[in-house]
Amino acid sequence: MKKQNYTEAIEELENIVAEIENEDISVDELSAKVKRAAGLIRICKNVLYKTEDEVNTLLKEMQEEESA
């Protein structure tokens, strides 16, 4: 199974939320959907943290270059 990217994870998460809001799932499915949503949120948070770290590193490097 291919690793989901941020966009795919967000889209699936939005679909799960819509299903729950529209009551399109049974109570039996709810637990599995909530667990899947938690996993998708974890994927998104990890991508966002990684991106933030990369941006901060680049900004720091740019500042160092400017002051050199």
Predicted model as a PDB file, atoms N, CA, C, CB and O in Angstrom, pLDDT in the B-factor column:
MODEL        1                                                                  
ATOM      1  N   MET A   1       0.848  -1.187   0.000  1.00 59.00           N  
ATOM      2  CA  MET A   1       0.000   0.000   0.000  1.00 59.00           C  
ATOM      3  C   MET A   1       0.890   1.245   0.000  1.00 59.00           C  
ATOM      4  CB  MET A   1      -0.963   0.001   1.231  1.00 59.00           C  
ATOM      5  O   MET A   1       1.828   1.352   0.790  1.00 59.00           O  
ATOM      6  N   LYS A   2       0.588   2.157  -0.874  1.00 66.00           N  
ATOM      7  CA  LYS A   2       1.372   3.384  -1.001  1.00 66.00           C  
ATOM      8  C   LYS A   2       1.067   4.326   0.153  1.00 66.00           C  
ATOM      9  CB  LYS A   2       1.087   4.077  -2.345  1.00 66.00           C  
ATOM     10  O   LYS A   2      -0.065   4.416   0.627  1.00 66.00           O  
ATOM     11  N   LYS A   3       2.108   5.026   0.591  1.00 78.00           N  
ATOM     12  CA  LYS A   3       1.951   5.985   1.684  1.00 78.00           C  
ATOM     13  C   LYS A   3       1.105   7.168   1.213  1.00 78.00           C  
ATOM     14  CB  LYS A   3       3.335   6.473   2.195  1.00 78.00           C  
ATOM     15  O   LYS A   3       1.343   7.730   0.144  1.00 78.00           O  
ATOM     16  N   GLN A   4       0.115   7.533   2.028  1.00 83.00           N  
ATOM     17  CA  GLN A   4      -0.759   8.650   1.668  1.00 83.00           C  
ATOM     18  C   GLN A   4      -0.038   9.977   1.833  1.00 83.00           C  
ATOM     19  CB  GLN A   4      -2.031   8.633   2.519  1.00 83.00           C  
ATOM     20  O   GLN A   4       0.723  10.178   2.780  1.00 83.00           O  
ATOM     21  N   ASN A   5      -0.293  10.878   0.893  1.00 93.00           N  
ATOM     22  CA  ASN A   5       0.232  12.225   1.053  1.00 93.00           C  
ATOM     23  C   ASN A   5      -0.806  13.067   1.786  1.00 93.00           C  
ATOM     24  CB  ASN A   5       0.595  12.855  -0.325  1.00 93.00           C  
ATOM     25  O   ASN A   5      -1.907  12.603   2.081  1.00 93.00           O  
ATOM     26  N   TYR A   6      -0.438  14.304   2.074  1.00 95.00           N  
ATOM     27  CA  TYR A   6      -1.293  15.197   2.848  1.00 95.00           C  
ATOM     28  C   TYR A   6      -2.658  15.400   2.182  1.00 95.00           C  
ATOM     29  CB  TYR A   6      -0.603  16.544   3.040  1.00 95.00           C  
ATOM     30  O   TYR A   6      -3.699  15.310   2.833  1.00 95.00           O  
ATOM     31  N   THR A   7      -2.634  15.671   0.884  1.00 95.00           N  
ATOM     32  CA  THR A   7      -3.880  15.950   0.169  1.00 95.00           C  
ATOM     33  C   THR A   7      -4.822  14.747   0.198  1.00 95.00           C  
ATOM     34  CB  THR A   7      -3.582  16.345  -1.281  1.00 95.00           C  
ATOM     35  O   THR A   7      -6.023  14.900   0.421  1.00 95.00           O  
ATOM     36  N   GLU A   8      -4.286  13.569  -0.024  1.00 95.00           N  
ATOM     37  CA  GLU A   8      -5.114  12.360   0.013  1.00 95.00           C  
ATOM     38  C   GLU A   8      -5.685  12.127   1.406  1.00 95.00           C  
ATOM     39  CB  GLU A   8      -4.298  11.139  -0.428  1.00 95.00           C  
ATOM     40  O   GLU A   8      -6.849  11.755   1.556  1.00 95.00           O  
ATOM     41  N   ALA A   9      -4.855  12.350   2.424  1.00 96.00           N  
ATOM     42  CA  ALA A   9      -5.302  12.152   3.798  1.00 96.00           C  
ATOM     43  C   ALA A   9      -6.414  13.136   4.163  1.00 96.00           C  
ATOM     44  CB  ALA A   9      -4.125  12.303   4.765  1.00 96.00           C  
ATOM     45  O   ALA A   9      -7.403  12.758   4.792  1.00 96.00           O  
ATOM     46  N   ILE A  10      -6.248  14.387   3.767  1.00 96.00           N  
ATOM     47  CA  ILE A  10      -7.278  15.401   4.050  1.00 96.00           C  
ATOM     48  C   ILE A  10      -8.584  15.050   3.337  1.00 96.00           C  
ATOM     49  CB  ILE A  10      -6.793  16.810   3.613  1.00 96.00           C  
ATOM     50  O   ILE A  10      -9.662  15.157   3.923  1.00 96.00           O  
ATOM     51  N   GLU A  11      -8.489  14.635   2.085  1.00 96.00           N  
ATOM     52  CA  GLU A  11      -9.701  14.290   1.327  1.00 96.00           C  
ATOM     53  C   GLU A  11     -10.437  13.122   1.984  1.00 96.00           C  
ATOM     54  CB  GLU A  11      -9.344  13.936  -0.136  1.00 96.00           C  
ATOM     55  O   GLU A  11     -11.660  13.149   2.121  1.00 96.00           O  
ATOM     56  N   GLU A  12      -9.683  12.096   2.389  1.00 96.00           N  
ATOM     57  CA  GLU A  12     -10.327  10.954   3.042  1.00 96.00           C  
ATOM     58  C   GLU A  12     -10.928  11.370   4.380  1.00 96.00           C  
ATOM     59  CB  GLU A  12      -9.320   9.808   3.245  1.00 96.00           C  
ATOM     60  O   GLU A  12     -12.020  10.933   4.740  1.00 96.00           O  
ATOM     61  N   LEU A  13     -10.211  12.214   5.110  1.00 96.00           N  
ATOM     62  CA  LEU A  13     -10.720  12.705   6.391  1.00 96.00           C  
ATOM     63  C   LEU A  13     -12.014  13.496   6.194  1.00 96.00           C  
ATOM     64  CB  LEU A  13      -9.663  13.579   7.090  1.00 96.00           C  
ATOM     65  O   LEU A  13     -12.960  13.336   6.965  1.00 96.00           O  
ATOM     66  N   GLU A  14     -12.058  14.341   5.176  1.00 96.00           N  
ATOM     67  CA  GLU A  14     -13.276  15.108   4.882  1.00 96.00           C  
ATOM     68  C   GLU A  14     -14.434  14.178   4.533  1.00 96.00           C  
ATOM     69  CB  GLU A  14     -13.026  16.097   3.727  1.00 96.00           C  
ATOM     70  O   GLU A  14     -15.573  14.432   4.926  1.00 96.00           O  
ATOM     71  N   ASN A  15     -14.151  13.104   3.798  1.00 94.00           N  
ATOM     72  CA  ASN A  15     -15.192  12.136   3.457  1.00 94.00           C  
ATOM     73  C   ASN A  15     -15.734  11.436   4.699  1.00 94.00           C  
ATOM     74  CB  ASN A  15     -14.652  11.103   2.473  1.00 94.00           C  
ATOM     75  O   ASN A  15     -16.941  11.232   4.833  1.00 94.00           O  
ATOM     76  N   ILE A  16     -14.831  11.073   5.601  1.00 93.00           N  
ATOM     77  CA  ILE A  16     -15.259  10.423   6.840  1.00 93.00           C  
ATOM     78  C   ILE A  16     -16.129  11.363   7.662  1.00 93.00           C  
ATOM     79  CB  ILE A  16     -14.043   9.970   7.664  1.00 93.00           C  
ATOM     80  O   ILE A  16     -17.170  10.957   8.177  1.00 93.00           O  
ATOM     81  N   VAL A  17     -15.708  12.613   7.786  1.00 92.00           N  
ATOM     82  CA  VAL A  17     -16.488  13.603   8.542  1.00 92.00           C  
ATOM     83  C   VAL A  17     -17.871  13.773   7.916  1.00 92.00           C  
ATOM     84  CB  VAL A  17     -15.748  14.967   8.589  1.00 92.00           C  
ATOM     85  O   VAL A  17     -18.873  13.831   8.628  1.00 92.00           O  
ATOM     86  N   ALA A  18     -17.925  13.852   6.592  1.00 92.00           N  
ATOM     87  CA  ALA A  18     -19.215  14.003   5.908  1.00 92.00           C  
ATOM     88  C   ALA A  18     -20.114  12.798   6.160  1.00 92.00           C  
ATOM     89  CB  ALA A  18     -19.004  14.191   4.397  1.00 92.00           C  
ATOM     90  O   ALA A  18     -21.314  12.952   6.386  1.00 92.00           O  
ATOM     91  N   GLU A  19     -19.538  11.605   6.124  1.00 89.00           N  
ATOM     92  CA  GLU A  19     -20.326  10.399   6.387  1.00 89.00           C  
ATOM     93  C   GLU A  19     -20.901  10.421   7.798  1.00 89.00           C  
ATOM     94  CB  GLU A  19     -19.468   9.142   6.187  1.00 89.00           C  
ATOM     95  O   GLU A  19     -22.061  10.074   8.017  1.00 89.00           O  
ATOM     96  N   ILE A  20     -20.065  10.836   8.754  1.00 88.00           N  
ATOM     97  CA  ILE A  20     -20.525  10.885  10.144  1.00 88.00           C  
ATOM     98  C   ILE A  20     -21.595  11.960  10.318  1.00 88.00           C  
ATOM     99  CB  ILE A  20     -19.340  11.152  11.097  1.00 88.00           C  
ATOM    100  O   ILE A  20     -22.614  11.729  10.969  1.00 88.00           O  
ATOM    101  N   GLU A  21     -21.361  13.137   9.733  1.00 90.00           N  
ATOM    102  CA  GLU A  21     -22.335  14.233   9.849  1.00 90.00           C  
ATOM    103  C   GLU A  21     -23.657  13.887   9.185  1.00 90.00           C  
ATOM    104  CB  GLU A  21     -21.772  15.509   9.233  1.00 90.00           C  
ATOM    105  O   GLU A  21     -24.720  14.259   9.682  1.00 90.00           O  
ATOM    106  N   ASN A  22     -23.598  13.182   8.073  1.00 88.00           N  
ATOM    107  CA  ASN A  22     -24.819  12.834   7.343  1.00 88.00           C  
ATOM    108  C   ASN A  22     -25.436  11.538   7.831  1.00 88.00           C  
ATOM    109  CB  ASN A  22     -24.529  12.729   5.869  1.00 88.00           C  
ATOM    110  O   ASN A  22     -26.433  11.063   7.289  1.00 88.00           O  
ATOM    111  N   GLU A  23     -24.824  10.974   8.866  1.00 82.00           N  
ATOM    112  CA  GLU A  23     -25.304   9.719   9.438  1.00 82.00           C  
ATOM    113  C   GLU A  23     -25.387   8.623   8.387  1.00 82.00           C  
ATOM    114  CB  GLU A  23     -26.666   9.921  10.086  1.00 82.00           C  
ATOM    115  O   GLU A  23     -26.303   7.800   8.408  1.00 82.00           O  
ATOM    116  N   ASP A  24     -24.418   8.615   7.458  1.00 73.00           N  
ATOM    117  CA  ASP A  24     -24.377   7.606   6.408  1.00 73.00           C  
ATOM    118  C   ASP A  24     -23.698   6.318   6.846  1.00 73.00           C  
ATOM    119  CB  ASP A  24     -23.675   8.155   5.206  1.00 73.00           C  
ATOM    120  O   ASP A  24     -23.544   5.399   6.042  1.00 73.00           O  
ATOM    121  N   ILE A  25     -23.293   6.236   8.101  1.00 80.00           N  
ATOM    122  CA  ILE A  25     -22.640   5.027   8.580  1.00 80.00           C  
ATOM    123  C   ILE A  25     -23.385   4.483   9.782  1.00 80.00           C  
ATOM    124  CB  ILE A  25     -21.171   5.298   8.934  1.00 80.00           C  
ATOM    125  O   ILE A  25     -24.046   5.221  10.512  1.00 80.00           O  
ATOM    126  N   SER A  26     -23.268   3.198   9.969  1.00 86.00           N  
ATOM    127  CA  SER A  26     -23.935   2.567  11.104  1.00 86.00           C  
ATOM    128  C   SER A  26     -23.078   2.746  12.356  1.00 86.00           C  
ATOM    129  CB  SER A  26     -24.198   1.060  10.827  1.00 86.00           C  
ATOM    130  O   SER A  26     -21.906   3.115  12.279  1.00 86.00           O  
ATOM    131  N   VAL A  27     -23.677   2.482  13.483  1.00 85.00           N  
ATOM    132  CA  VAL A  27     -22.958   2.563  14.743  1.00 85.00           C  
ATOM    133  C   VAL A  27     -21.799   1.571  14.740  1.00 85.00           C  
ATOM    134  CB  VAL A  27     -23.905   2.292  15.930  1.00 85.00           C  
ATOM    135  O   VAL A  27     -20.747   1.839  15.320  1.00 85.00           O  
ATOM    136  N   ASP A  28     -21.992   0.432  14.091  1.00 86.00           N  
ATOM    137  CA  ASP A  28     -20.937  -0.577  14.012  1.00 86.00           C  
ATOM    138  C   ASP A  28     -19.709  -0.057  13.268  1.00 86.00           C  
ATOM    139  CB  ASP A  28     -21.463  -1.832  13.328  1.00 86.00           C  
ATOM    140  O   ASP A  28     -18.581  -0.418  13.602  1.00 86.00           O  
ATOM    141  N   GLU A  29     -19.923   0.777  12.276  1.00 90.00           N  
ATOM    142  CA  GLU A  29     -18.814   1.327  11.490  1.00 90.00           C  
ATOM    143  C   GLU A  29     -18.165   2.544  12.146  1.00 90.00           C  
ATOM    144  CB  GLU A  29     -19.302   1.702  10.110  1.00 90.00           C  
ATOM    145  O   GLU A  29     -17.030   2.897  11.825  1.00 90.00           O  
ATOM    146  N   LEU A  30     -18.878   3.174  13.049  1.00 91.00           N  
ATOM    147  CA  LEU A  30     -18.403   4.426  13.635  1.00 91.00           C  
ATOM    148  C   LEU A  30     -17.033   4.293  14.297  1.00 91.00           C  
ATOM    149  CB  LEU A  30     -19.403   4.925  14.647  1.00 91.00           C  
ATOM    150  O   LEU A  30     -16.167   5.143  14.094  1.00 91.00           O  
ATOM    151  N   SER A  31     -16.830   3.251  15.075  1.00 92.00           N  
ATOM    152  CA  SER A  31     -15.551   3.067  15.763  1.00 92.00           C  
ATOM    153  C   SER A  31     -14.394   2.956  14.771  1.00 92.00           C  
ATOM    154  CB  SER A  31     -15.601   1.820  16.648  1.00 92.00           C  
ATOM    155  O   SER A  31     -13.347   3.576  14.959  1.00 92.00           O  
ATOM    156  N   ALA A  32     -14.585   2.175  13.731  1.00 93.00           N  
ATOM    157  CA  ALA A  32     -13.536   2.012  12.716  1.00 93.00           C  
ATOM    158  C   ALA A  32     -13.264   3.332  11.999  1.00 93.00           C  
ATOM    159  CB  ALA A  32     -13.937   0.928  11.695  1.00 93.00           C  
ATOM    160  O   ALA A  32     -12.112   3.652  11.707  1.00 93.00           O  
ATOM    161  N   LYS A  33     -14.311   4.095  11.716  1.00 93.00           N  
ATOM    162  CA  LYS A  33     -14.149   5.384  11.043  1.00 93.00           C  
ATOM    163  C   LYS A  33     -13.395   6.379  11.929  1.00 93.00           C  
ATOM    164  CB  LYS A  33     -15.519   5.958  10.655  1.00 93.00           C  
ATOM    165  O   LYS A  33     -12.542   7.125  11.447  1.00 93.00           O  
ATOM    166  N   VAL A  34     -13.714   6.384  13.219  1.00 93.00           N  
ATOM    167  CA  VAL A  34     -13.043   7.298  14.143  1.00 93.00           C  
ATOM    168  C   VAL A  34     -11.566   6.924  14.262  1.00 93.00           C  
ATOM    169  CB  VAL A  34     -13.723   7.271  15.536  1.00 93.00           C  
ATOM    170  O   VAL A  34     -10.708   7.805  14.290  1.00 93.00           O  
ATOM    171  N   LYS A  35     -11.265   5.634  14.331  1.00 95.00           N  
ATOM    172  CA  LYS A  35      -9.870   5.188  14.386  1.00 95.00           C  
ATOM    173  C   LYS A  35      -9.128   5.580  13.109  1.00 95.00           C  
ATOM    174  CB  LYS A  35      -9.797   3.661  14.596  1.00 95.00           C  
ATOM    175  O   LYS A  35      -7.986   6.035  13.165  1.00 95.00           O  
ATOM    176  N   ARG A  36      -9.774   5.403  11.971  1.00 96.00           N  
ATOM    177  CA  ARG A  36      -9.148   5.779  10.696  1.00 96.00           C  
ATOM    178  C   ARG A  36      -8.922   7.288  10.652  1.00 96.00           C  
ATOM    179  CB  ARG A  36     -10.027   5.329   9.494  1.00 96.00           C  
ATOM    180  O   ARG A  36      -7.870   7.746  10.206  1.00 96.00           O  
ATOM    181  N   ALA A  37      -9.897   8.055  11.109  1.00 96.00           N  
ATOM    182  CA  ALA A  37      -9.762   9.516  11.135  1.00 96.00           C  
ATOM    183  C   ALA A  37      -8.587   9.924  12.014  1.00 96.00           C  
ATOM    184  CB  ALA A  37     -11.063  10.177  11.642  1.00 96.00           C  
ATOM    185  O   ALA A  37      -7.837  10.832  11.655  1.00 96.00           O  
ATOM    186  N   ALA A  38      -8.416   9.275  13.148  1.00 97.00           N  
ATOM    187  CA  ALA A  38      -7.292   9.590  14.036  1.00 97.00           C  
ATOM    188  C   ALA A  38      -5.965   9.319  13.325  1.00 97.00           C  
ATOM    189  CB  ALA A  38      -7.381   8.762  15.345  1.00 97.00           C  
ATOM    190  O   ALA A  38      -5.023  10.101  13.450  1.00 97.00           O  
ATOM    191  N   GLY A  39      -5.891   8.226  12.588  1.00 96.00           N  
ATOM    192  CA  GLY A  39      -4.684   7.914  11.825  1.00 96.00           C  
ATOM    193  C   GLY A  39      -4.409   8.946  10.743  1.00 96.00           C  
ATOM    194  O   GLY A  39      -3.262   9.332  10.520  1.00 96.00           O  
ATOM    195  N   LEU A  40      -5.458   9.389  10.077  1.00 96.00           N  
ATOM    196  CA  LEU A  40      -5.308  10.414   9.031  1.00 96.00           C  
ATOM    197  C   LEU A  40      -4.854  11.743   9.625  1.00 96.00           C  
ATOM    198  CB  LEU A  40      -6.633  10.606   8.272  1.00 96.00           C  
ATOM    199  O   LEU A  40      -4.023  12.439   9.042  1.00 96.00           O  
ATOM    200  N   ILE A  41      -5.399  12.090  10.780  1.00 97.00           N  
ATOM    201  CA  ILE A  41      -4.976  13.319  11.457  1.00 97.00           C  
ATOM    202  C   ILE A  41      -3.496  13.227  11.811  1.00 97.00           C  
ATOM    203  CB  ILE A  41      -5.826  13.570  12.732  1.00 97.00           C  
ATOM    204  O   ILE A  41      -2.758  14.202  11.669  1.00 97.00           O  
ATOM    205  N   ARG A  42      -3.067  12.062  12.269  1.00 96.00           N  
ATOM    206  CA  ARG A  42      -1.655  11.857  12.601  1.00 96.00           C  
ATOM    207  C   ARG A  42      -0.775  12.058  11.369  1.00 96.00           C  
ATOM    208  CB  ARG A  42      -1.437  10.449  13.185  1.00 96.00           C  
ATOM    209  O   ARG A  42       0.276  12.693  11.455  1.00 96.00           O  
ATOM    210  N   ILE A  43      -1.198  11.521  10.226  1.00 95.00           N  
ATOM    211  CA  ILE A  43      -0.461  11.699   8.966  1.00 95.00           C  
ATOM    212  C   ILE A  43      -0.340  13.186   8.640  1.00 95.00           C  
ATOM    213  CB  ILE A  43      -1.165  10.946   7.801  1.00 95.00           C  
ATOM    214  O   ILE A  43       0.747  13.671   8.326  1.00 95.00           O  
ATOM    215  N   CYS A  44      -1.443  13.895   8.715  1.00 96.00           N  
ATOM    216  CA  CYS A  44      -1.455  15.324   8.382  1.00 96.00           C  
ATOM    217  C   CYS A  44      -0.572  16.122   9.328  1.00 96.00           C  
ATOM    218  CB  CYS A  44      -2.881  15.870   8.422  1.00 96.00           C  
ATOM    219  O   CYS A  44       0.186  16.988   8.890  1.00 96.00           O  
ATOM    220  N   LYS A  45      -0.665  15.835  10.628  1.00 97.00           N  
ATOM    221  CA  LYS A  45       0.169  16.546  11.596  1.00 97.00           C  
ATOM    222  C   LYS A  45       1.645  16.302  11.330  1.00 97.00           C  
ATOM    223  CB  LYS A  45      -0.182  16.120  13.020  1.00 97.00           C  
ATOM    224  O   LYS A  45       2.450  17.230  11.399  1.00 97.00           O  
ATOM    225  N   ASN A  46       2.004  15.068  11.028  1.00 96.00           N  
ATOM    226  CA  ASN A  46       3.407  14.750  10.756  1.00 96.00           C  
ATOM    227  C   ASN A  46       3.917  15.507   9.535  1.00 96.00           C  
ATOM    228  CB  ASN A  46       3.582  13.243  10.548  1.00 96.00           C  
ATOM    229  O   ASN A  46       5.030  16.031   9.545  1.00 96.00           O  
ATOM    230  N   VAL A  47       3.103  15.564   8.485  1.00 95.00           N  
ATOM    231  CA  VAL A  47       3.502  16.291   7.281  1.00 95.00           C  
ATOM    232  C   VAL A  47       3.660  17.774   7.592  1.00 95.00           C  
ATOM    233  CB  VAL A  47       2.470  16.085   6.152  1.00 95.00           C  
ATOM    234  O   VAL A  47       4.623  18.400   7.149  1.00 95.00           O  
ATOM    235  N   LEU A  48       2.729  18.337   8.346  1.00 96.00           N  
ATOM    236  CA  LEU A  48       2.798  19.755   8.690  1.00 96.00           C  
ATOM    237  C   LEU A  48       4.021  20.066   9.551  1.00 96.00           C  
ATOM    238  CB  LEU A  48       1.527  20.182   9.418  1.00 96.00           C  
ATOM    239  O   LEU A  48       4.703  21.065   9.322  1.00 96.00           O  
ATOM    240  N   TYR A  49       4.302  19.214  10.543  1.00 97.00           N  
ATOM    241  CA  TYR A  49       5.488  19.426  11.377  1.00 97.00           C  
ATOM    242  C   TYR A  49       6.764  19.335  10.561  1.00 97.00           C  
ATOM    243  CB  TYR A  49       5.528  18.412  12.514  1.00 97.00           C  
ATOM    244  O   TYR A  49       7.677  20.143  10.729  1.00 97.00           O  
ATOM    245  N   LYS A  50       6.825  18.342   9.673  1.00 96.00           N  
ATOM    246  CA  LYS A  50       8.011  18.177   8.829  1.00 96.00           C  
ATOM    247  C   LYS A  50       8.195  19.395   7.919  1.00 96.00           C  
ATOM    248  CB  LYS A  50       7.898  16.886   7.983  1.00 96.00           C  
ATOM    249  O   LYS A  50       9.309  19.892   7.758  1.00 96.00           O  
ATOM    250  N   THR A  51       7.108  19.866   7.333  1.00 96.00           N  
ATOM    251  CA  THR A  51       7.171  21.033   6.460  1.00 96.00           C  
ATOM    252  C   THR A  51       7.602  22.268   7.242  1.00 96.00           C  
ATOM    253  CB  THR A  51       5.815  21.276   5.789  1.00 96.00           C  
ATOM    254  O   THR A  51       8.413  23.058   6.759  1.00 96.00           O  
ATOM    255  N   GLU A  52       7.067  22.438   8.440  1.00 97.00           N  
ATOM    256  CA  GLU A  52       7.448  23.575   9.274  1.00 97.00           C  
ATOM    257  C   GLU A  52       8.945  23.533   9.590  1.00 97.00           C  
ATOM    258  CB  GLU A  52       6.625  23.587  10.577  1.00 97.00           C  
ATOM    259  O   GLU A  52       9.624  24.557   9.525  1.00 97.00           O  
ATOM    260  N   ASP A  53       9.452  22.359   9.929  1.00 97.00           N  
ATOM    261  CA  ASP A  53      10.882  22.221  10.215  1.00 97.00           C  
ATOM    262  C   ASP A  53      11.722  22.574   8.995  1.00 97.00           C  
ATOM    263  CB  ASP A  53      11.201  20.795  10.676  1.00 97.00           C  
ATOM    264  O   ASP A  53      12.733  23.266   9.108  1.00 97.00           O  
ATOM    265  N   GLU A  54      11.296  22.090   7.821  1.00 97.00           N  
ATOM    266  CA  GLU A  54      12.046  22.370   6.592  1.00 97.00           C  
ATOM    267  C   GLU A  54      12.052  23.872   6.283  1.00 97.00           C  
ATOM    268  CB  GLU A  54      11.443  21.586   5.405  1.00 97.00           C  
ATOM    269  O   GLU A  54      13.085  24.429   5.911  1.00 97.00           O  
ATOM    270  N   VAL A  55      10.903  24.515   6.437  1.00 96.00           N  
ATOM    271  CA  VAL A  55      10.806  25.954   6.171  1.00 96.00           C  
ATOM    272  C   VAL A  55      11.682  26.728   7.162  1.00 96.00           C  
ATOM    273  CB  VAL A  55       9.327  26.434   6.263  1.00 96.00           C  
ATOM    274  O   VAL A  55      12.404  27.645   6.770  1.00 96.00           O  
ATOM    275  N   ASN A  56      11.619  26.362   8.431  1.00 96.00           N  
ATOM    276  CA  ASN A  56      12.440  27.037   9.436  1.00 96.00           C  
ATOM    277  C   ASN A  56      13.926  26.859   9.154  1.00 96.00           C  
ATOM    278  CB  ASN A  56      12.110  26.513  10.830  1.00 96.00           C  
ATOM    279  O   ASN A  56      14.704  27.796   9.327  1.00 96.00           O  
ATOM    280  N   THR A  57      14.325  25.675   8.725  1.00 96.00           N  
ATOM    281  CA  THR A  57      15.723  25.423   8.376  1.00 96.00           C  
ATOM    282  C   THR A  57      16.147  26.296   7.204  1.00 96.00           C  
ATOM    283  CB  THR A  57      15.939  23.938   8.038  1.00 96.00           C  
ATOM    284  O   THR A  57      17.222  26.896   7.221  1.00 96.00           O  
ATOM    285  N   LEU A  58      15.296  26.362   6.188  1.00 96.00           N  
ATOM    286  CA  LEU A  58      15.612  27.193   5.027  1.00 96.00           C  
ATOM    287  C   LEU A  58      15.701  28.670   5.397  1.00 96.00           C  
ATOM    288  CB  LEU A  58      14.565  26.994   3.938  1.00 96.00           C  
ATOM    289  O   LEU A  58      16.607  29.370   4.944  1.00 96.00           O  
ATOM    290  N   LEU A  59      14.781  29.141   6.205  1.00 95.00           N  
ATOM    291  CA  LEU A  59      14.807  30.543   6.632  1.00 95.00           C  
ATOM    292  C   LEU A  59      16.069  30.845   7.439  1.00 95.00           C  
ATOM    293  CB  LEU A  59      13.555  30.873   7.466  1.00 95.00           C  
ATOM    294  O   LEU A  59      16.680  31.900   7.269  1.00 95.00           O  
ATOM    295  N   LYS A  60      16.453  29.930   8.306  1.00 95.00           N  
ATOM    296  CA  LYS A  60      17.663  30.113   9.103  1.00 95.00           C  
ATOM    297  C   LYS A  60      18.891  30.168   8.188  1.00 95.00           C  
ATOM    298  CB  LYS A  60      17.808  28.973  10.142  1.00 95.00           C  
ATOM    299  O   LYS A  60      19.768  31.012   8.372  1.00 95.00           O  
ATOM    300  N   GLU A  61      18.951  29.269   7.209  1.00 93.00           N  
ATOM    301  CA  GLU A  61      20.069  29.267   6.271  1.00 93.00           C  
ATOM    302  C   GLU A  61      20.122  30.577   5.477  1.00 93.00           C  
ATOM    303  CB  GLU A  61      19.957  28.070   5.314  1.00 93.00           C  
ATOM    304  O   GLU A  61      21.202  31.113   5.230  1.00 93.00           O  
ATOM    305  N   MET A  62      18.962  31.083   5.083  1.00 93.00           N  
ATOM    306  CA  MET A  62      18.914  32.331   4.331  1.00 93.00           C  
ATOM    307  C   MET A  62      19.409  33.497   5.198  1.00 93.00           C  
ATOM    308  CB  MET A  62      17.478  32.602   3.828  1.00 93.00           C  
ATOM    309  O   MET A  62      20.145  34.359   4.718  1.00 93.00           O  
ATOM    310  N   GLN A  63      19.006  33.519   6.463  1.00 92.00           N  
ATOM    311  CA  GLN A  63      19.438  34.572   7.370  1.00 92.00           C  
ATOM    312  C   GLN A  63      20.948  34.507   7.587  1.00 92.00           C  
ATOM    313  CB  GLN A  63      18.699  34.461   8.711  1.00 92.00           C  
ATOM    314  O   GLN A  63      21.620  35.537   7.647  1.00 92.00           O  
ATOM    315  N   GLU A  64      21.468  33.302   7.704  1.00 90.00           N  
ATOM    316  CA  GLU A  64      22.917  33.134   7.901  1.00 90.00           C  
ATOM    317  C   GLU A  64      23.681  33.610   6.667  1.00 90.00           C  
ATOM    318  CB  GLU A  64      23.260  31.651   8.202  1.00 90.00           C  
ATOM    319  O   GLU A  64      24.739  34.227   6.793  1.00 90.00           O  
ATOM    320  N   GLU A  65      23.154  33.328   5.484  1.00 89.00           N  
ATOM    321  CA  GLU A  65      23.797  33.760   4.255  1.00 89.00           C  
ATOM    322  C   GLU A  65      23.800  35.288   4.149  1.00 89.00           C  
ATOM    323  CB  GLU A  65      23.093  33.142   3.041  1.00 89.00           C  
ATOM    324  O   GLU A  65      24.782  35.885   3.706  1.00 89.00           O  
ATOM    325  N   GLU A  66      22.702  35.909   4.558  1.00 88.00           N  
ATOM    326  CA  GLU A  66      22.593  37.365   4.499  1.00 88.00           C  
ATOM    327  C   GLU A  66      23.565  38.047   5.462  1.00 88.00           C  
ATOM    328  CB  GLU A  66      21.165  37.794   4.814  1.00 88.00           C  
ATOM    329  O   GLU A  66      24.106  39.109   5.152  1.00 88.00           O  
ATOM    330  N   SER A  67      23.784  37.446   6.614  1.00 87.00           N  
ATOM    331  CA  SER A  67      24.656  38.072   7.593  1.00 87.00           C  
ATOM    332  C   SER A  67      26.131  37.726   7.392  1.00 87.00           C  
ATOM    333  CB  SER A  67      24.230  37.670   8.973  1.00 87.00           C  
ATOM    334  O   SER A  67      27.003  38.274   8.067  1.00 87.00           O  
ATOM    335  N   ALA A  68      26.400  36.818   6.464  1.00 75.00           N  
ATOM    336  CA  ALA A  68      27.808  36.432   6.214  1.00 75.00           C  
ATOM    337  C   ALA A  68      28.510  37.405   5.300  1.00 75.00           C  
ATOM    338  CB  ALA A  68      27.880  35.039   5.611  1.00 75.00           C  
ATOM    339  O   ALA A  68      29.689  37.224   4.995  1.00 75.00           O  
TER     340      ALA A  68                                                      
ENDMDL                                                                          
END                                                                             
